[in-house]
Each structure stands twice: as C-alpha cells, then as structure tokens.
Amino acid sequence: MKPEQLYELLAEVEKEDPIDYTGLPFDADDLRKLACLNVAEMVQGWEQMDNADRELIMAATLVRLVLENMVLNARLCILAREE
C-alpha cells in the first residue's frame, strides 16, 4: 500500500465528510500526507499475516482512533463551555 493511494482515498472521504483544519498552525495538505505516510508504514509487512490477525489489528486501531476522537471532542465541548 502506497501513501499516494491512501491520499487519493482520503480525498474522496473528505469530500463527503471534511475535516475542519481551521486554526491549526499546520498546512492541511501536509497533515494529510503525513497521516497517509504513517498508515502506509504501519501496514508494511501485513501481507505475511493471516486475515484474522490483520482484521484484529485494524479493528483495534479503529477503536483507539474513535476513542481518541471522542475524548478530544469532549475536551472541546468543555473548553467551549468555559469561555
């Protein structure tokens, strides 16, 4: 899996569900490319794993990302109430 492939898929996903990069001191495109590179590196060597192991790793990674997103959104809500 190449980062470029992931980048193209990410662009398609963001058409339907864009990410708000407003106020970040980073270039949005640079962040996208970095994320794609990180994931491409993470999945290197997965060809040697059986499907069940790959699915378990993907599910665990997805759960962690969902949880992290929930925590970050909760923190944003708390900060918004404090203002």
Order of alpha helices (4+ residues) and beta strands (2+ residues): alpha-alpha-alpha
